[in-house]
Amino acid sequence: MRQVTLLDILTHPIAKKYLTRSGMAHAVSVAYHAFRLSVRYNVNPDLATKAALLHDIGHYEWYTDGEWDYEKYKQNDIHAIKGAERAHKLLIRLGEAPKAAKEIALAILFHTDSYLPEGIIYQRPLQKVVRLADEADEEPGGKHHYRQMDYDLAIKKIQDLDQKVDQLLLSKQFKQLG
Ligand SMILES: [Fe+2]
């Protein structure tokens, strides 16, 4: 049994607050994509789904006169840095093992290069899985951040995903954390 479940994360007030801001439907959907991709790339589904669920937890609202300001976002965004730190703090608080919390935080830090001046990063398999999962759910113009999902439905879907992760962990051994 895992120390911390996806449901523990989703129902924590900090996660609820920030995931609602960056898009609950997107977070849940990316977690599902990450599960599927974790099988394909043979990475730990527990780490992959947690990193995917939390990958956009660091987003800040860049608005000008009540309108989303893409240019402002592009210039100032550090959501992967902020998200890695925020997710790490939350996971440790929930009782996650420090090594796992670090791997999840790194997967969030490296899930995109959009905030880096040079835009070049080398991604390890877990980090790649989270990037591909994010890209699989992206819509033009950042519309994926605005897709709605009822919180009760998000909880139900995440409970189902917790079961899938548990079953996969039982059927396979993951020697490497990442
Ligand atoms: Fe995303």
Backbone and ligand atoms as CSV (ligand in chain L), in Angstrom:
chain,resi,resn,atom,element,x,y,z
A,1,MET,N,N,0.841,-1.205,0.000
A,1,MET,CA,C,0.000,0.000,0.000
A,1,MET,C,C,0.881,1.262,0.000
A,2,ARG,N,N,0.473,2.212,-0.793
A,2,ARG,CA,C,1.258,3.431,-0.863
A,2,ARG,C,C,1.025,4.326,0.359
A,3,GLN,N,N,2.059,5.033,0.731
A,3,GLN,CA,C,1.983,5.934,1.894
A,3,GLN,C,C,1.011,7.085,1.628
A,4,VAL,N,N,1.094,7.618,0.419
A,4,VAL,CA,C,0.242,8.753,0.032
A,4,VAL,C,C,-0.478,8.398,-1.272
A,5,THR,N,N,-1.782,8.584,-1.299
A,5,THR,CA,C,-2.535,8.280,-2.523
A,5,THR,C,C,-2.812,9.568,-3.310
A,6,LEU,N,N,-3.270,9.375,-4.534
A,6,LEU,CA,C,-3.674,10.527,-5.353
A,6,LEU,C,C,-4.855,11.238,-4.692
A,7,LEU,N,N,-5.709,10.450,-4.056
A,7,LEU,CA,C,-6.868,11.041,-3.379
A,7,LEU,C,C,-6.426,11.911,-2.196
A,8,ASP,N,N,-5.404,11.461,-1.457
A,8,ASP,CA,C,-4.870,12.282,-0.352
A,8,ASP,C,C,-4.413,13.641,-0.880
A,9,ILE,N,N,-3.767,13.597,-2.045
A,9,ILE,CA,C,-3.248,14.834,-2.638
A,9,ILE,C,C,-4.408,15.727,-3.086
A,10,LEU,N,N,-5.328,15.134,-3.828
A,10,LEU,CA,C,-6.418,15.922,-4.415
A,10,LEU,C,C,-7.302,16.582,-3.359
A,11,THR,N,N,-7.474,15.908,-2.234
A,11,THR,CA,C,-8.385,16.435,-1.211
A,11,THR,C,C,-7.688,17.377,-0.226
A,12,HIS,N,N,-6.370,17.570,-0.390
A,12,HIS,CA,C,-5.682,18.541,0.467
A,12,HIS,C,C,-6.055,19.959,0.010
A,13,PRO,N,N,-6.370,20.853,0.955
A,13,PRO,CA,C,-6.820,22.201,0.573
A,13,PRO,C,C,-5.864,22.960,-0.355
A,14,ILE,N,N,-4.553,22.754,-0.165
A,14,ILE,CA,C,-3.568,23.454,-1.016
A,14,ILE,C,C,-3.696,22.977,-2.468
A,15,ALA,N,N,-3.762,21.661,-2.643
A,15,ALA,CA,C,-3.896,21.112,-4.001
A,15,ALA,C,C,-5.223,21.544,-4.604
A,16,LYS,N,N,-6.256,21.474,-3.825
A,16,LYS,CA,C,-7.584,21.840,-4.332
A,16,LYS,C,C,-7.585,23.299,-4.825
A,17,LYS,N,N,-6.991,24.164,-4.033
A,17,LYS,CA,C,-6.944,25.587,-4.396
A,17,LYS,C,C,-6.188,25.817,-5.714
A,18,TYR,N,N,-4.974,25.285,-5.797
A,18,TYR,CA,C,-4.150,25.595,-6.964
A,18,TYR,C,C,-4.531,24.781,-8.208
A,19,LEU,N,N,-5.033,23.571,-8.014
A,19,LEU,CA,C,-5.435,22.784,-9.187
A,19,LEU,C,C,-6.735,23.312,-9.775
A,20,THR,N,N,-7.558,23.889,-8.937
A,20,THR,CA,C,-8.762,24.527,-9.458
A,20,THR,C,C,-8.367,25.733,-10.311
A,21,ARG,N,N,-7.307,26.433,-9.877
A,21,ARG,CA,C,-6.823,27.605,-10.620
A,21,ARG,C,C,-6.275,27.214,-11.990
A,22,SER,N,N,-5.466,26.160,-12.050
A,22,SER,CA,C,-4.823,25.811,-13.326
A,22,SER,C,C,-5.655,24.835,-14.156
A,23,GLY,N,N,-6.762,24.358,-13.603
A,23,GLY,CA,C,-7.651,23.480,-14.368
A,23,GLY,C,C,-7.726,22.073,-13.807
A,24,MET,N,N,-8.805,21.783,-13.105
A,24,MET,CA,C,-8.968,20.456,-12.494
A,24,MET,C,C,-9.084,19.369,-13.567
A,25,ALA,N,N,-9.851,19.654,-14.632
A,25,ALA,CA,C,-10.029,18.659,-15.693
A,25,ALA,C,C,-8.676,18.312,-16.322
A,26,HIS,N,N,-7.842,19.337,-16.537
A,26,HIS,CA,C,-6.518,19.131,-17.132
A,26,HIS,C,C,-5.640,18.275,-16.205
A,27,ALA,N,N,-5.639,18.578,-14.922
A,27,ALA,CA,C,-4.808,17.836,-13.956
A,27,ALA,C,C,-5.193,16.356,-13.935
A,28,VAL,N,N,-6.492,16.084,-13.884
A,28,VAL,CA,C,-6.967,14.690,-13.821
A,28,VAL,C,C,-6.649,13.966,-15.129
A,29,SER,N,N,-6.900,14.656,-16.233
A,29,SER,CA,C,-6.655,14.060,-17.533
A,29,SER,C,C,-5.169,13.736,-17.741
A,30,VAL,N,N,-4.295,14.646,-17.343
A,30,VAL,CA,C,-2.853,14.419,-17.496
A,30,VAL,C,C,-2.402,13.254,-16.600
A,31,ALA,N,N,-3.018,13.124,-15.437
A,31,ALA,CA,C,-2.689,11.994,-14.548
A,31,ALA,C,C,-3.046,10.663,-15.231
A,32,TYR,N,N,-4.185,10.622,-15.917
A,32,TYR,CA,C,-4.573,9.407,-16.654
A,32,TYR,C,C,-3.615,9.119,-17.810
A,33,HIS,N,N,-3.273,10.165,-18.555
A,33,HIS,CA,C,-2.301,9.976,-19.652
A,33,HIS,C,C,-0.975,9.460,-19.092
A,34,ALA,N,N,-0.566,9.994,-17.948
A,34,ALA,CA,C,0.715,9.594,-17.349
A,34,ALA,C,C,0.674,8.117,-16.938
A,35,PHE,N,N,-0.481,7.667,-16.476
A,35,PHE,CA,C,-0.600,6.251,-16.116
A,35,PHE,C,C,-0.367,5.376,-17.348
A,36,ARG,N,N,-1.069,5.717,-18.421
A,36,ARG,CA,C,-0.938,4.968,-19.679
A,36,ARG,C,C,0.522,4.989,-20.173
A,37,LEU,N,N,1.129,6.163,-20.139
A,37,LEU,CA,C,2.499,6.301,-20.646
A,37,LEU,C,C,3.528,5.637,-19.722
A,38,SER,N,N,3.215,5.571,-18.435
A,38,SER,CA,C,4.153,4.933,-17.494
A,38,SER,C,C,4.298,3.441,-17.826
A,39,VAL,N,N,3.216,2.853,-18.347
A,39,VAL,CA,C,3.289,1.444,-18.761
A,39,VAL,C,C,4.187,1.337,-19.986
A,40,ARG,N,N,3.969,2.246,-20.945
A,40,ARG,CA,C,4.749,2.190,-22.185
A,40,ARG,C,C,6.247,2.424,-21.937
A,41,TYR,N,N,6.574,3.365,-21.051
A,41,TYR,CA,C,7.978,3.707,-20.821
A,41,TYR,C,C,8.572,3.001,-19.599
A,42,ASN,N,N,7.776,2.126,-18.996
A,42,ASN,CA,C,8.232,1.341,-17.855
A,42,ASN,C,C,8.767,2.205,-16.704
A,43,VAL,N,N,8.028,3.229,-16.357
A,43,VAL,CA,C,8.398,4.028,-15.185
A,43,VAL,C,C,7.348,3.814,-14.094
A,44,ASN,N,N,7.717,4.148,-12.906
A,44,ASN,CA,C,6.859,3.917,-11.748
A,44,ASN,C,C,5.546,4.709,-11.863
A,45,PRO,N,N,4.390,4.017,-11.928
A,45,PRO,CA,C,3.126,4.723,-12.141
A,45,PRO,C,C,2.698,5.577,-10.954
A,46,ASP,N,N,3.170,5.220,-9.779
A,46,ASP,CA,C,2.855,6.020,-8.587
A,46,ASP,C,C,3.473,7.416,-8.722
A,47,LEU,N,N,4.764,7.441,-9.082
A,47,LEU,CA,C,5.451,8.729,-9.232
A,47,LEU,C,C,4.908,9.503,-10.431
A,48,ALA,N,N,4.678,8.794,-11.515
A,48,ALA,CA,C,4.235,9.451,-12.755
A,48,ALA,C,C,2.858,10.107,-12.583
A,49,THR,N,N,1.930,9.394,-11.955
A,49,THR,CA,C,0.575,9.959,-11.807
A,49,THR,C,C,0.564,11.107,-10.802
A,50,LYS,N,N,1.370,10.995,-9.752
A,50,LYS,CA,C,1.425,12.095,-8.772
A,50,LYS,C,C,2.037,13.352,-9.400
A,51,ALA,N,N,3.131,13.165,-10.127
A,51,ALA,CA,C,3.772,14.311,-10.783
A,51,ALA,C,C,2.823,14.932,-11.805
A,52,ALA,N,N,2.103,14.082,-12.524
A,52,ALA,CA,C,1.179,14.582,-13.543
A,52,ALA,C,C,0.018,15.350,-12.912
A,53,LEU,N,N,-0.534,14.797,-11.851
A,53,LEU,CA,C,-1.646,15.475,-11.176
A,53,LEU,C,C,-1.211,16.860,-10.694
A,54,LEU,N,N,0.040,16.947,-10.230
A,54,LEU,CA,C,0.519,18.201,-9.618
A,54,LEU,C,C,1.332,19.083,-10.573
A,55,HIS,N,N,1.471,18.690,-11.840
A,55,HIS,CA,C,2.464,19.356,-12.696
A,55,HIS,C,C,2.212,20.854,-12.898
A,56,ASP,N,N,0.961,21.289,-12.815
A,56,ASP,CA,C,0.664,22.718,-13.019
A,56,ASP,C,C,0.284,23.440,-11.727
A,57,ILE,N,N,0.650,22.868,-10.596
A,57,ILE,CA,C,0.243,23.448,-9.309
A,57,ILE,C,C,0.944,24.802,-9.048
A,58,GLY,N,N,1.985,25.096,-9.839
A,58,GLY,CA,C,2.731,26.338,-9.622
A,58,GLY,C,C,2.260,27.515,-10.454
A,59,HIS,N,N,1.158,27.340,-11.183
A,59,HIS,CA,C,0.713,28.439,-12.047
A,59,HIS,C,C,0.242,29.656,-11.266
A,60,TYR,N,N,0.581,30.809,-11.822
A,60,TYR,CA,C,0.135,32.080,-11.271
A,60,TYR,C,C,-0.824,32.676,-12.293
A,61,GLU,N,N,-1.753,33.501,-11.840
A,61,GLU,CA,C,-2.713,34.095,-12.779
A,61,GLU,C,C,-2.168,35.412,-13.328
A,62,TRP,N,N,-1.811,35.383,-14.611
A,62,TRP,CA,C,-1.285,36.588,-15.257
A,62,TRP,C,C,-2.412,37.302,-15.995
A,63,TYR,N,N,-3.044,38.220,-15.315
A,63,TYR,CA,C,-4.178,38.932,-15.890
A,63,TYR,C,C,-3.872,40.420,-16.027
A,64,THR,N,N,-4.411,41.028,-17.071
A,64,THR,CA,C,-4.378,42.481,-17.230
A,64,THR,C,C,-5.807,42.928,-17.483
A,65,ASP,N,N,-6.300,43.800,-16.646
A,65,ASP,CA,C,-7.690,44.286,-16.739
A,65,ASP,C,C,-8.697,43.130,-16.836
A,66,GLY,N,N,-8.481,42.125,-16.032
A,66,GLY,CA,C,-9.431,41.004,-15.986
A,66,GLY,C,C,-9.308,40.002,-17.122
A,67,GLU,N,N,-8.358,40.238,-18.052
A,67,GLU,CA,C,-8.182,39.330,-19.199
A,67,GLU,C,C,-6.869,38.577,-19.060
A,68,TRP,N,N,-6.909,37.305,-19.419
A,68,TRP,CA,C,-5.687,36.518,-19.424
A,68,TRP,C,C,-4.677,37.155,-20.375
A,69,ASP,N,N,-3.442,37.386,-19.874
A,69,ASP,CA,C,-2.420,38.088,-20.647
A,69,ASP,C,C,-1.294,37.114,-20.998
A,70,TYR,N,N,-1.352,36.554,-22.197
A,70,TYR,CA,C,-0.408,35.524,-22.605
A,70,TYR,C,C,1.030,36.058,-22.633
A,71,GLU,N,N,1.201,37.288,-23.123
A,71,GLU,CA,C,2.544,37.872,-23.209
A,71,GLU,C,C,3.177,38.014,-21.834
A,72,LYS,N,N,2.375,38.472,-20.899
A,72,LYS,CA,C,2.837,38.637,-19.522
A,72,LYS,C,C,3.249,37.272,-18.948
A,73,TYR,N,N,2.413,36.284,-19.231
A,73,TYR,CA,C,2.689,34.919,-18.775
A,73,TYR,C,C,4.004,34.415,-19.359
A,74,LYS,N,N,4.144,34.590,-20.687
A,74,LYS,CA,C,5.338,34.100,-21.378
A,74,LYS,C,C,6.608,34.726,-20.800
A,75,GLN,N,N,6.537,36.018,-20.505
A,75,GLN,CA,C,7.713,36.734,-20.007
A,75,GLN,C,C,8.047,36.378,-18.562
A,76,ASN,N,N,7.027,36.140,-17.761
A,76,ASN,CA,C,7.248,36.042,-16.309
A,76,ASN,C,C,7.073,34.658,-15.707
A,77,ASP,N,N,6.547,33.741,-16.489
A,77,ASP,CA,C,6.186,32.430,-15.951
A,77,ASP,C,C,7.357,31.632,-15.373
A,78,ILE,N,N,7.162,31.105,-14.178
A,78,ILE,CA,C,8.110,30.138,-13.583
A,78,ILE,C,C,7.317,28.972,-12.981
A,79,HIS,N,N,6.190,28.587,-13.628
A,79,HIS,CA,C,5.282,27.653,-12.966
A,79,HIS,C,C,5.889,26.288,-12.661
A,80,ALA,N,N,6.859,25.884,-13.469
A,80,ALA,CA,C,7.469,24.587,-13.202
A,80,ALA,C,C,8.355,24.648,-11.947
A,81,ILE,N,N,9.036,25.775,-11.766
A,81,ILE,CA,C,9.898,25.960,-10.588
A,81,ILE,C,C,9.032,26.060,-9.328
A,82,LYS,N,N,8.043,26.935,-9.417
A,82,LYS,CA,C,7.126,27.145,-8.295
A,82,LYS,C,C,6.363,25.846,-7.982
A,83,GLY,N,N,5.947,25.163,-9.029
A,83,GLY,CA,C,5.172,23.931,-8.857
A,83,GLY,C,C,5.992,22.822,-8.209
A,84,ALA,N,N,7.253,22.709,-8.622
A,84,ALA,CA,C,8.121,21.676,-8.046
A,84,ALA,C,C,8.256,21.887,-6.540
A,85,GLU,N,N,8.451,23.125,-6.162
A,85,GLU,CA,C,8.631,23.452,-4.737
A,85,GLU,C,C,7.334,23.259,-3.957
A,86,ARG,N,N,6.248,23.718,-4.531
A,86,ARG,CA,C,4.938,23.629,-3.875
A,86,ARG,C,C,4.505,22.154,-3.716
A,87,ALA,N,N,4.722,21.374,-4.772
A,87,ALA,CA,C,4.364,19.955,-4.735
A,87,ALA,C,C,5.211,19.216,-3.701
A,88,HIS,N,N,6.508,19.544,-3.677
A,88,HIS,CA,C,7.413,18.884,-2.728
A,88,HIS,C,C,6.977,19.145,-1.285
A,89,LYS,N,N,6.665,20.378,-0.987
A,89,LYS,CA,C,6.227,20.755,0.360
A,89,LYS,C,C,4.936,20.010,0.739
A,90,LEU,N,N,4.012,19.965,-0.204
A,90,LEU,CA,C,2.731,19.289,0.030
A,90,LEU,C,C,2.936,17.791,0.263
A,91,LEU,N,N,3.758,17.172,-0.577
A,91,LEU,CA,C,3.985,15.727,-0.462
A,91,LEU,C,C,4.656,15.364,0.860
A,92,ILE,N,N,5.637,16.138,1.253
A,92,ILE,CA,C,6.335,15.877,2.531
A,92,ILE,C,C,5.348,16.042,3.692
A,93,ARG,N,N,4.524,17.042,3.594
A,93,ARG,CA,C,3.518,17.291,4.626
A,93,ARG,C,C,2.533,16.115,4.742
A,94,LEU,N,N,2.226,15.501,3.584
A,94,LEU,CA,C,1.298,14.371,3.575
A,94,LEU,C,C,1.963,13.052,4.020
A,95,GLY,N,N,3.292,13.070,4.135
A,95,GLY,CA,C,3.992,11.867,4.596
A,95,GLY,C,C,4.682,11.074,3.508
A,96,GLU,N,N,4.859,11.677,2.334
A,96,GLU,CA,C,5.559,10.998,1.241
A,96,GLU,C,C,7.026,10.793,1.615
A,97,ALA,N,N,7.607,9.678,1.154
A,97,ALA,CA,C,9.031,9.433,1.392
A,97,ALA,C,C,9.842,10.521,0.688
A,98,PRO,N,N,10.870,11.074,1.374
A,98,PRO,CA,C,11.643,12.177,0.778
A,98,PRO,C,C,12.209,11.874,-0.601
A,99,LYS,N,N,12.653,10.641,-0.830
A,99,LYS,CA,C,13.242,10.291,-2.134
A,99,LYS,C,C,12.166,10.371,-3.230
A,100,ALA,N,N,10.985,9.850,-2.931
A,100,ALA,CA,C,9.888,9.892,-3.906
A,100,ALA,C,C,9.446,11.342,-4.129
A,101,ALA,N,N,9.378,12.102,-3.043
A,101,ALA,CA,C,8.961,13.513,-3.159
A,101,ALA,C,C,9.938,14.281,-4.054
A,102,LYS,N,N,11.214,13.952,-3.935
A,102,LYS,CA,C,12.232,14.617,-4.775
A,102,LYS,C,C,12.043,14.248,-6.244
A,103,GLU,N,N,11.828,12.963,-6.524
A,103,GLU,CA,C,11.638,12.526,-7.913
A,103,GLU,C,C,10.407,13.185,-8.546
A,104,ILE,N,N,9.351,13.267,-7.771
A,104,ILE,CA,C,8.121,13.899,-8.274
A,104,ILE,C,C,8.369,15.391,-8.528
A,105,ALA,N,N,9.068,16.038,-7.587
A,105,ALA,CA,C,9.368,17.470,-7.749
A,105,ALA,C,C,10.229,17.706,-8.989
A,106,LEU,N,N,11.212,16.827,-9.221
A,106,LEU,CA,C,12.073,16.975,-10.411
A,106,LEU,C,C,11.289,16.758,-11.699
A,107,ALA,N,N,10.343,15.821,-11.649
A,107,ALA,CA,C,9.519,15.575,-12.846
A,107,ALA,C,C,8.661,16.806,-13.163
A,108,ILE,N,N,8.239,17.512,-12.144
A,108,ILE,CA,C,7.465,18.744,-12.362
A,108,ILE,C,C,8.395,19.862,-12.866
A,109,LEU,N,N,9.572,19.959,-12.266
A,109,LEU,CA,C,10.543,20.992,-12.671
A,109,LEU,C,C,10.931,20.863,-14.145
A,110,PHE,N,N,11.048,19.613,-14.615
A,110,PHE,CA,C,11.523,19.372,-15.987
A,110,PHE,C,C,10.417,18.970,-16.960
A,111,HIS,N,N,9.146,19.169,-16.584
A,111,HIS,CA,C,8.072,18.702,-17.484
A,111,HIS,C,C,7.906,19.616,-18.699
A,112,THR,N,N,8.491,20.789,-18.632
A,112,THR,CA,C,8.418,21.711,-19.765
A,112,THR,C,C,9.688,22.547,-19.823
A,113,ASP,N,N,10.023,23.008,-21.030
A,113,ASP,CA,C,11.156,23.939,-21.136
A,113,ASP,C,C,10.658,25.337,-21.513
A,114,SER,N,N,9.352,25.544,-21.421
A,114,SER,CA,C,8.765,26.797,-21.894
A,114,SER,C,C,9.237,28.014,-21.091
A,115,TYR,N,N,9.720,27.790,-19.879
A,115,TYR,CA,C,10.137,28.905,-19.026
A,115,TYR,C,C,11.638,29.157,-19.081
A,116,LEU,N,N,12.353,28.327,-19.873
A,116,LEU,CA,C,13.811,28.469,-19.931
A,116,LEU,C,C,14.236,29.281,-21.146
A,117,PRO,N,N,15.184,30.207,-20.967
A,117,PRO,CA,C,15.627,31.036,-22.091
A,117,PRO,C,C,16.118,30.220,-23.281
A,118,GLU,N,N,16.896,29.183,-23.017
A,118,GLU,CA,C,17.450,28.383,-24.118
A,118,GLU,C,C,16.473,27.300,-24.580
A,119,GLY,N,N,15.584,26.905,-23.685
A,119,GLY,CA,C,14.586,25.912,-24.042
A,119,GLY,C,C,15.128,24.536,-24.343
A,120,ILE,N,N,16.229,24.181,-23.714
A,120,ILE,CA,C,16.780,22.844,-23.947
A,120,ILE,C,C,17.002,22.148,-22.600
A,121,ILE,N,N,16.340,21.010,-22.428
A,121,ILE,CA,C,16.601,20.218,-21.226
A,121,ILE,C,C,16.648,18.742,-21.608
A,122,TYR,N,N,17.446,18.002,-20.852
A,122,TYR,CA,C,17.472,16.554,-21.046
A,122,TYR,C,C,16.487,15.957,-20.045
A,123,GLN,N,N,15.568,15.135,-20.541
A,123,GLN,CA,C,14.556,14.562,-19.660
A,123,GLN,C,C,14.778,13.073,-19.445
A,124,ARG,N,N,14.791,12.670,-18.189
A,124,ARG,CA,C,14.822,11.252,-17.850
A,124,ARG,C,C,13.430,10.666,-18.109
A,125,PRO,N,N,13.290,9.328,-18.156
A,125,PRO,CA,C,12.003,8.725,-18.539
A,125,PRO,C,C,10.784,9.234,-17.762
A,126,LEU,N,N,10.891,9.357,-16.440
A,126,LEU,CA,C,9.746,9.840,-15.655
A,126,LEU,C,C,9.371,11.266,-16.062
A,127,GLN,N,N,10.386,12.084,-16.274
A,127,GLN,CA,C,10.144,13.482,-16.664
A,127,GLN,C,C,9.538,13.554,-18.068
A,128,LYS,N,N,9.991,12.656,-18.929
A,128,LYS,CA,C,9.469,12.591,-20.297
A,128,LYS,C,C,8.001,12.162,-20.291
A,129,VAL,N,N,7.682,11.204,-19.455
A,129,VAL,CA,C,6.294,10.715,-19.356
A,129,VAL,C,C,5.357,11.860,-18.945
A,130,VAL,N,N,5.791,12.683,-18.003
A,130,VAL,CA,C,4.939,13.791,-17.549
A,130,VAL,C,C,4.802,14.836,-18.660
A,131,ARG,N,N,5.888,15.092,-19.398
A,131,ARG,CA,C,5.796,16.041,-20.526
A,131,ARG,C,C,4.829,15.527,-21.590
A,132,LEU,N,N,4.986,14.262,-21.971
A,132,LEU,CA,C,4.124,13.697,-23.013
A,132,LEU,C,C,2.663,13.660,-22.564
A,133,ALA,N,N,2.448,13.372,-21.286
A,133,ALA,CA,C,1.079,13.340,-20.750
A,133,ALA,C,C,0.462,14.734,-20.814
A,134,ASP,N,N,1.252,15.745,-20.467
A,134,ASP,CA,C,0.789,17.137,-20.525
A,134,ASP,C,C,0.455,17.519,-21.967
A,135,GLU,N,N,1.366,17.191,-22.877
A,135,GLU,CA,C,1.163,17.536,-24.292
A,135,GLU,C,C,-0.055,16.826,-24.878
A,136,ALA,N,N,-0.323,15.610,-24.387
A,136,ALA,CA,C,-1.463,14.846,-24.904
A,136,ALA,C,C,-2.790,15.529,-24.581
A,137,ASP,N,N,-2.785,16.370,-23.548
A,137,ASP,CA,C,-4.039,17.011,-23.131
A,137,ASP,C,C,-4.086,18.500,-23.493
A,138,GLU,N,N,-3.025,19.005,-24.092
A,138,GLU,CA,C,-2.975,20.436,-24.394
A,138,GLU,C,C,-3.914,20.831,-25.524
A,139,GLU,N,N,-4.472,22.012,-25.405
A,139,GLU,CA,C,-5.308,22.567,-26.473
A,139,GLU,C,C,-4.729,23.927,-26.875
A,140,PRO,N,N,-4.914,24.327,-28.129
A,140,PRO,CA,C,-4.366,25.609,-28.578
A,140,PRO,C,C,-4.856,26.769,-27.701
A,141,GLY,N,N,-3.939,27.715,-27.475
A,141,GLY,CA,C,-4.303,28.913,-26.711
A,141,GLY,C,C,-4.489,28.657,-25.224
A,142,GLY,N,N,-3.975,27.536,-24.752
A,142,GLY,CA,C,-4.082,27.232,-23.317
A,142,GLY,C,C,-5.493,26.920,-22.855
A,143,LYS,N,N,-6.353,26.514,-23.794
A,143,LYS,CA,C,-7.767,26.267,-23.445
A,143,LYS,C,C,-7.938,25.114,-22.442
A,144,HIS,N,N,-6.922,24.224,-22.420
A,144,HIS,CA,C,-7.018,23.080,-21.491
A,144,HIS,C,C,-7.073,23.528,-20.026
A,145,HIS,N,N,-6.573,24.735,-19.754
A,145,HIS,CA,C,-6.611,25.235,-18.371
A,145,HIS,C,C,-8.020,25.664,-17.958
A,146,TYR,N,N,-8.894,25.809,-18.937
A,146,TYR,CA,C,-10.234,26.337,-18.649
A,146,TYR,C,C,-11.335,25.289,-18.744
A,147,ARG,N,N,-10.970,24.059,-19.149
A,147,ARG,CA,C,-11.982,22.999,-19.179
A,147,ARG,C,C,-12.439,22.706,-17.756
A,148,GLN,N,N,-13.726,22.626,-17.590
A,148,GLN,CA,C,-14.273,22.449,-16.248
A,148,GLN,C,C,-14.426,20.967,-15.901
A,149,MET,N,N,-14.257,20.680,-14.639
A,149,MET,CA,C,-14.631,19.359,-14.124
A,149,MET,C,C,-15.151,19.526,-12.712
A,150,ASP,N,N,-16.300,18.976,-12.493
A,150,ASP,CA,C,-16.903,18.996,-11.175
A,150,ASP,C,C,-15.945,18.336,-10.161
A,151,TYR,N,N,-15.802,18.922,-8.977
A,151,TYR,CA,C,-14.840,18.396,-7.996
A,151,TYR,C,C,-15.187,16.962,-7.583
A,152,ASP,N,N,-16.476,16.668,-7.452
A,152,ASP,CA,C,-16.891,15.305,-7.074
A,152,ASP,C,C,-16.500,14.282,-8.147
A,153,LEU,N,N,-16.625,14.690,-9.400
A,153,LEU,CA,C,-16.220,13.803,-10.489
A,153,LEU,C,C,-14.707,13.610,-10.475
A,154,ALA,N,N,-13.975,14.689,-10.205
A,154,ALA,CA,C,-12.510,14.598,-10.120
A,154,ALA,C,C,-12.125,13.600,-9.030
A,155,ILE,N,N,-12.792,13.642,-7.904
A,155,ILE,CA,C,-12.505,12.714,-6.800
A,155,ILE,C,C,-12.777,11.271,-7.233
A,156,LYS,N,N,-13.882,11.066,-7.899
A,156,LYS,CA,C,-14.232,9.709,-8.345
A,156,LYS,C,C,-13.183,9.177,-9.321
A,157,LYS,N,N,-12.805,10.015,-10.275
A,157,LYS,CA,C,-11.820,9.594,-11.276
A,157,LYS,C,C,-10.458,9.300,-10.634
A,158,ILE,N,N,-10.090,10.117,-9.664
A,158,ILE,CA,C,-8.796,9.932,-9.007
A,158,ILE,C,C,-8.806,8.680,-8.119
A,159,GLN,N,N,-9.944,8.372,-7.513
A,159,GLN,CA,C,-10.064,7.117,-6.757
A,159,GLN,C,C,-9.888,5.914,-7.684
A,160,ASP,N,N,-10.515,5.983,-8.851
A,160,ASP,CA,C,-10.360,4.903,-9.834
A,160,ASP,C,C,-8.898,4.755,-10.261
A,161,LEU,N,N,-8.245,5.897,-10.466
A,161,LEU,CA,C,-6.843,5.867,-10.888
A,161,LEU,C,C,-5.953,5.311,-9.771
A,162,ASP,N,N,-6.272,5.645,-8.528
A,162,ASP,CA,C,-5.523,5.070,-7.397
A,162,ASP,C,C,-5.567,3.547,-7.446
A,163,GLN,N,N,-6.735,3.011,-7.757
A,163,GLN,CA,C,-6.874,1.544,-7.837
A,163,GLN,C,C,-6.044,0.963,-8.968
A,164,LYS,N,N,-6.054,1.651,-10.096
A,164,LYS,CA,C,-5.263,1.180,-11.243
A,164,LYS,C,C,-3.774,1.165,-10.885
A,165,VAL,N,N,-3.311,2.218,-10.219
A,165,VAL,CA,C,-1.898,2.309,-9.830
A,165,VAL,C,C,-1.565,1.177,-8.857
A,166,ASP,N,N,-2.424,0.954,-7.881
A,166,ASP,CA,C,-2.190,-0.126,-6.902
A,166,ASP,C,C,-2.071,-1.477,-7.598
A,167,GLN,N,N,-2.975,-1.726,-8.546
A,167,GLN,CA,C,-2.957,-3.012,-9.264
A,167,GLN,C,C,-1.673,-3.178,-10.071
A,168,LEU,N,N,-1.273,-2.101,-10.733
A,168,LEU,CA,C,-0.058,-2.168,-11.551
A,168,LEU,C,C,1.183,-2.371,-10.674
A,169,LEU,N,N,1.208,-1.694,-9.529
A,169,LEU,CA,C,2.353,-1.837,-8.619
A,169,LEU,C,C,2.433,-3.270,-8.088
A,170,LEU,N,N,1.285,-3.885,-7.874
A,170,LEU,CA,C,1.266,-5.273,-7.392
A,170,LEU,C,C,1.781,-6.243,-8.450
A,171,SER,N,N,1.508,-5.916,-9.710
A,171,SER,CA,C,1.856,-6.838,-10.776
A,171,SER,C,C,3.289,-6.659,-11.287
A,172,LYS,N,N,3.924,-5.573,-10.875
A,172,LYS,CA,C,5.256,-5.268,-11.418
A,172,LYS,C,C,6.187,-4.771,-10.326
A,173,GLN,N,N,7.445,-4.990,-10.525
A,173,GLN,CA,C,8.426,-4.433,-9.607
A,173,GLN,C,C,9.118,-3.267,-10.289
A,174,PHE,N,N,9.187,-2.147,-9.599
A,174,PHE,CA,C,9.898,-1.006,-10.167
A,174,PHE,C,C,11.143,-0.774,-9.328
A,175,LYS,N,N,12.271,-1.203,-9.895
A,175,LYS,CA,C,13.524,-1.116,-9.126
A,175,LYS,C,C,13.988,0.328,-9.016
A,176,GLN,N,N,13.889,1.033,-10.130
A,176,GLN,CA,C,14.349,2.423,-10.102
A,176,GLN,C,C,13.182,3.332,-9.766
A,177,LEU,N,N,13.442,4.267,-8.917
A,177,LEU,CA,C,12.387,5.216,-8.558
A,177,LEU,C,C,11.934,6.017,-9.754
A,178,GLY,N,N,12.899,6.532,-10.526
A,178,GLY,CA,C,12.553,7.390,-11.660
A,178,GLY,C,C,12.256,6.579,-12.885
L,1,LIG,FE,FE,-0.200,21.338,-18.139
